[in-house]
Amino acid sequence: MSNRIVLNNISHHGKGAVAEIAKEAQARGFKKAFLCSDPDLLKFGVTKRVTAVLEKNNLAYEIFSDLKANPTIANVQNAVEAFKKSGADYIIAVGGGSSIDTSKAVSIIANNPSFADVRSLEGPVQTPRKSVFTIAVPTTAGTAAETTINYVITDVEKSRKFVCMDPNDIPDIAIIDPDMMSSMPKGLTAATGMDALTHAIEGYITKGAWRLTDMFHLTAIEIIANSLRKAVDNIPEGREGMALGQYIAGMGYSNVGLGIVHSMSHPLGAVYDTPHGIANAIILPTVMEYNAEATGDKYKYIAKAMGVEGTESMAVAEYRKAAIEAVKQLAVDVGIPANLKGIAKREDLDFLAESAYADACRPGNPRDTSVADIKALFESLL
């Protein structure tokens, strides 16, 4: 069995990296950008940091902002039509998962019109042609959508989210500039940061994990554990650390998959519009307890990366508990709710469990599971 690694071609990291957009566009002779960015980023002037670079360098652009936090099939369809009418020859995605995920779908459909039915993109898909050239500029430190082959779309009619996985959708260039993330409020910083931690931990213990991705994920866990509290307090060092940590986590999980934390989070977002990072953060410790017996000695290294001392002398039960408690404590410290009370409803548990079991992330979970097990996990969080 071979292991595949797919990464974006070019990434620019550090304060001021957003200026590189102009150089990259000019080097390729692009004429006009289709710039996807959500309304709040426009309202608060975050997108302006990108458009200012384009204007300074006489680069044309058109803004599309008909986006939602959990992008829908309709959002994608509208964006595809807007892209076609714009006359743009490349895409710039500015934002979190909503902007970048929408852009990924648009960029794939534009070059692969036989996949115009957005639902046809669900699951592992190998489209014939590479997506429209895309520059991704994340404004949150969590999804790592700028370096992954994954994106998530909400099917409103069926009250579900579906995961799309296609090596052709990965952005060509990622701009990882912590200044673009500095305007995130505390709550969003915490939620997206815990999303990044979930990516790193689930990617580390997933069935597909191997030595190269383990390197990415352990490094990401360590950086995130050292940076998230500072980022929530808007300390530049923390912002810079989270910008890098979430990117490294994305490099790993994009190639090996995730587990049932994400499977359980997706229907919460589809049914209740629950922020994805909040859902992941609440569910993660409970699922870590559920998966512990199927993870070998990996929780020892998770605990160590989380800053727990003395892990080498701990018994198995001790380091597994230490890893889980370290994750719980980080969640508490950054203000994450302790459970799903007030979010999920008992009468929806059957649907939530069935949706989670059908989710594309579920097969990667280290412990084989069932609809009944997942329902029990949901119940334990109410």
C-alpha positions in Angstrom: 0.0 0.0 0.0 1.3 3.5 -0.9 0.6 6.8 0.9 -0.2 9.9 -1.2 0.7 13.4 -0.2 -1.0 16.4 -2.0 0.0 19.9 -1.0 -0.6 23.3 -2.5 2.2 24.5 -4.8 3.1 27.8 -3.2 2.5 29.4 0.2 3.7 32.7 1.6 3.9 33.0 5.4 4.3 36.0 7.8 3.3 39.5 8.4 2.8 41.4 5.2 2.5 38.3 3.0 -0.7 39.6 1.5 1.5 41.9 -0.7 2.7 38.8 -2.6 -0.7 38.5 -4.2 0.2 41.2 -6.7 3.5 39.6 -7.6 1.9 36.2 -8.2 -0.9 37.6 -10.3 1.4 39.8 -12.4 3.9 36.9 -13.0 1.1 34.9 -14.6 -0.4 37.7 -16.6 -3.8 37.6 -15.0 -6.2 40.3 -16.1 -9.1 40.2 -13.6 -9.8 38.5 -10.2 -13.1 37.1 -9.0 -12.7 38.0 -5.3 -14.9 35.9 -2.9 -15.3 37.4 0.5 -18.1 37.4 3.1 -20.1 40.5 3.9 -18.7 40.9 7.4 -15.2 41.0 6.1 -16.2 43.7 3.7 -18.0 45.6 6.3 -15.1 45.7 8.8 -12.5 46.5 6.2 -10.6 43.2 6.3 -11.1 42.5 2.6 -9.8 46.0 1.9 -6.3 44.9 2.8 -6.4 42.7 -0.3 -8.2 45.0 -2.6 -5.7 47.8 -1.6 -2.9 45.6 -2.9 -4.8 45.0 -6.2 -5.6 48.6 -6.7 -2.0 49.7 -5.9 -0.8 47.4 -8.7 -3.6 48.3 -11.2 -5.1 44.8 -11.0 -8.8 44.6 -11.8 -11.2 42.6 -9.6 -14.9 42.0 -9.0 -16.2 41.1 -5.5 -18.7 38.4 -4.8 -20.1 38.4 -1.3 -23.3 36.3 -1.4 -21.9 33.9 1.1 -23.0 32.2 4.3 -20.9 30.8 7.3 -22.0 27.3 6.2 -22.1 27.7 2.4 -25.1 26.2 0.6 -25.7 24.6 -2.8 -27.5 27.8 -3.8 -24.5 29.9 -2.7 -22.3 27.9 -4.9 -24.7 28.0 -7.9 -25.0 31.7 -7.6 -21.2 32.1 -7.4 -20.6 30.0 -10.5 -23.0 32.2 -12.5 -21.4 35.3 -11.2 -17.9 34.0 -12.0 -19.0 33.2 -15.6 -20.4 36.7 -16.1 -17.4 38.5 -14.5 -14.9 37.7 -17.2 -12.3 36.9 -14.5 -9.5 34.6 -15.2 -8.5 33.7 -11.6 -10.0 33.6 -8.2 -9.0 35.2 -4.9 -10.7 33.8 -1.8 -10.6 36.0 1.3 -12.0 34.7 4.5 -12.6 31.5 6.5 -14.1 28.2 5.4 -17.2 29.9 3.9 -15.2 32.0 1.3 -12.6 29.4 0.5 -15.0 26.4 0.4 -17.3 28.3 -1.9 -14.4 29.3 -4.1 -13.2 25.7 -4.3 -16.6 24.5 -5.6 -16.8 27.4 -8.1 -13.2 26.8 -9.4 -13.9 23.1 -9.9 -17.3 23.5 -11.6 -16.1 26.3 -13.9 -13.4 24.0 -15.3 -15.5 20.8 -15.1 -19.0 21.7 -16.2 -20.2 18.1 -16.1 -20.1 18.5 -12.3 -22.5 21.5 -12.3 -24.8 19.5 -10.0 -23.0 20.4 -6.8 -24.1 17.2 -5.1 -22.0 15.3 -7.6 -18.9 16.6 -5.9 -19.6 14.8 -2.6 -17.0 12.3 -1.3 -13.7 11.4 -3.0 -13.9 12.7 -6.5 -11.3 13.0 -9.2 -12.5 15.6 -11.6 -10.8 15.6 -15.1 -9.4 19.1 -15.0 -7.6 21.2 -12.4 -9.7 24.0 -10.9 -9.5 27.7 -11.9 -6.2 29.2 -10.6 -7.0 30.2 -7.0 -5.2 32.3 -4.4 -6.5 31.7 -0.9 -6.1 34.2 1.9 -7.4 32.9 5.2 -8.7 35.3 7.8 -9.3 32.7 10.5 -6.8 30.3 12.0 -8.7 27.0 11.9 -10.0 25.4 8.7 -6.7 25.3 6.8 -9.0 25.3 3.7 -6.2 27.1 1.9 -4.0 23.9 1.9 -6.5 21.0 1.8 -8.3 19.0 -0.8 -11.5 19.2 1.3 -14.5 21.5 1.3 -17.9 21.3 2.9 -21.2 22.3 1.4 -24.6 22.4 3.1 -27.6 20.7 1.4 -30.5 22.8 2.9 -33.2 20.6 1.4 -31.9 17.5 3.1 -30.6 19.3 6.3 -27.1 17.9 5.8 -23.6 18.8 5.1 -21.5 16.9 2.7 -17.7 16.7 2.4 -16.0 17.0 -1.0 -12.5 15.7 -1.5 -10.7 16.3 -4.8 -7.0 16.9 -5.4 -7.9 19.3 -8.2 -9.6 21.8 -5.9 -6.6 22.7 -3.8 -5.7 26.4 -4.1 -2.6 27.1 -6.1 -1.3 29.7 -3.7 -1.9 30.2 0.0 -1.2 33.5 1.7 -0.8 33.0 5.4 -0.6 36.5 6.9 -1.4 36.8 10.6 -2.4 40.4 10.1 -5.3 39.2 8.1 -6.4 37.3 11.2 -5.9 40.0 13.8 -9.5 41.3 13.6 -11.1 38.1 14.7 -13.0 38.5 17.9 -12.2 36.3 20.9 -15.0 33.9 20.4 -14.2 33.2 16.8 -10.5 32.9 17.5 -11.3 30.3 20.2 -13.7 28.4 18.0 -11.4 28.3 14.9 -8.4 27.5 17.0 -10.1 24.5 18.5 -11.2 23.4 15.0 -7.5 23.4 14.1 -6.6 21.4 17.2 -9.3 18.9 16.3 -7.9 18.6 12.8 -4.4 17.9 14.3 -5.6 15.3 16.8 -8.1 13.5 14.6 -5.6 13.5 11.7 -2.9 12.0 14.1 -5.1 9.1 15.3 -7.1 8.4 12.1 -6.8 5.0 10.5 -4.9 6.5 7.5 -2.2 8.2 9.6 1.4 7.5 8.8 4.9 8.7 9.7 5.0 11.8 7.5 1.5 13.0 8.5 2.2 12.2 12.2 5.1 14.7 11.9 2.7 17.4 10.7 0.1 16.7 13.3 2.3 16.5 16.4 4.0 19.7 15.4 0.6 21.4 14.8 -0.7 20.2 18.3 2.4 21.6 20.0 2.1 25.0 18.2 -1.6 25.3 18.8 -1.3 24.3 22.5 1.3 27.0 22.9 -0.4 29.7 20.9 -4.2 29.6 21.2 -4.6 31.2 24.6 -2.3 34.1 23.4 -4.2 34.4 20.1 -7.5 34.7 22.0 -5.9 37.6 24.0 -4.8 39.0 20.6 -1.1 38.8 21.4 0.8 38.9 18.0 2.9 35.9 19.0 -0.2 33.9 19.4 -1.7 35.0 16.2 1.5 34.1 14.3 1.6 30.7 16.0 -2.0 29.9 15.2 -1.6 31.0 11.5 1.2 28.5 11.2 -0.2 25.7 13.4 -3.5 25.5 11.6 -1.8 25.4 8.2 0.5 22.5 9.3 -2.5 20.6 10.6 -4.2 21.1 7.2 -1.2 19.7 5.4 -1.6 16.5 7.4 -5.4 15.8 7.7 -6.1 16.7 4.1 -4.1 13.6 3.1 -5.3 11.1 5.7 -8.8 12.1 6.8 -10.4 12.7 10.1 -12.9 10.9 12.3 -16.3 11.1 14.1 -15.7 14.4 15.8 -16.2 16.0 12.4 -18.9 13.5 11.5 -20.9 14.6 14.5 -20.1 18.3 14.0 -21.4 18.4 10.4 -25.1 17.6 11.1 -25.0 20.1 14.0 -24.0 22.8 11.5 -26.6 21.6 8.9 -29.5 21.4 11.3 -28.8 24.2 13.8 -26.2 26.3 12.0 -23.9 25.6 14.9 -20.4 27.1 14.3 -18.2 24.3 13.2 -15.3 25.1 15.5 -17.6 25.3 18.6 -19.2 21.9 17.7 -15.8 20.3 17.3 -14.4 21.7 20.5 -17.4 20.5 22.5 -17.3 17.0 21.0 -13.5 16.4 20.9 -12.8 15.3 24.5 -15.8 12.9 24.6 -14.8 11.3 21.4 -11.2 11.1 22.5 -12.4 9.1 25.5 -14.4 6.8 23.2 -11.4 6.3 20.9 -8.7 5.9 23.5 -8.5 2.1 23.4 -7.9 2.1 19.6 -5.0 4.6 19.6 -2.1 2.6 20.9 0.5 4.9 22.6 -0.5 8.0 20.6 -2.2 9.8 23.5 1.2 9.8 25.2 2.6 12.0 22.4 -0.6 14.1 22.3 -0.2 14.8 26.0 3.4 15.7 25.6 2.7 18.0 22.7 -0.1 19.7 24.8 2.6 20.5 27.4 2.0 17.7 29.9 5.1 16.9 31.8 6.3 13.4 32.8 4.5 11.5 30.1 7.3 9.0 29.6 6.8 7.6 33.1 3.0 7.4 33.0 1.0 4.2 32.6 -1.2 3.9 29.6 -4.4 5.0 31.5 -2.6 8.0 33.0 -1.3 9.4 29.7 -4.6 8.9 28.0 -6.4 10.7 30.7 -3.7 13.4 30.7 -4.2 14.0 27.0 -7.9 14.3 27.3 -7.7 16.6 30.3 -5.3 18.9 28.6 -7.7 19.3 25.7 -10.6 20.0 28.1 -8.6 22.6 30.0 -7.6 24.4 26.8 -11.2 24.5 25.8 -12.2 25.9 29.2 -9.5 28.5 29.1 -10.6 29.9 25.8 -14.3 29.9 26.7 -15.8 26.9 24.8 -19.1 25.6 26.2 -18.9 22.3 28.1 -21.7 20.5 26.3 -24.4 20.6 23.7 -27.2 21.8 26.0 -29.1 24.5 24.2 -27.7 23.4 20.9 -28.9 19.9 20.1 -32.4 18.6 20.7 -33.2 15.1 22.0 -35.9 14.6 19.4 -33.3 15.1 16.6 -30.7 12.6 18.0 -31.7 9.7 15.6 -31.3 12.0 12.6 -28.1 13.5 13.9 -26.6 10.0 14.6 -27.6 8.6 11.2 -26.2 11.7 9.4 -22.9 11.4 11.3 -22.6 7.7 10.5 -23.1 8.5 6.8 -20.6 11.3 6.8 -17.4 11.0 4.8 -15.2 11.5 7.8 -16.5 8.5 9.8 -14.6 5.7 8.1 -11.3 7.2 9.2 -12.2 7.0 12.9 -9.7 4.8 14.7 -12.4 2.9 16.5 -15.1 1.2 14.4 -18.4 2.7 15.4 -22.2 2.4 14.8 -25.3 4.6 14.7 -26.1 3.5 18.2 -22.7 4.4 19.5 -22.8 7.9 17.9 -26.3 8.5 19.3 -25.0 7.6 22.8 -22.1 10.0 22.4 -24.6 12.8 21.4 -26.8 11.9 24.4 -23.8 12.1 26.8 -23.2 15.7 25.7 -26.8 16.8 26.5 
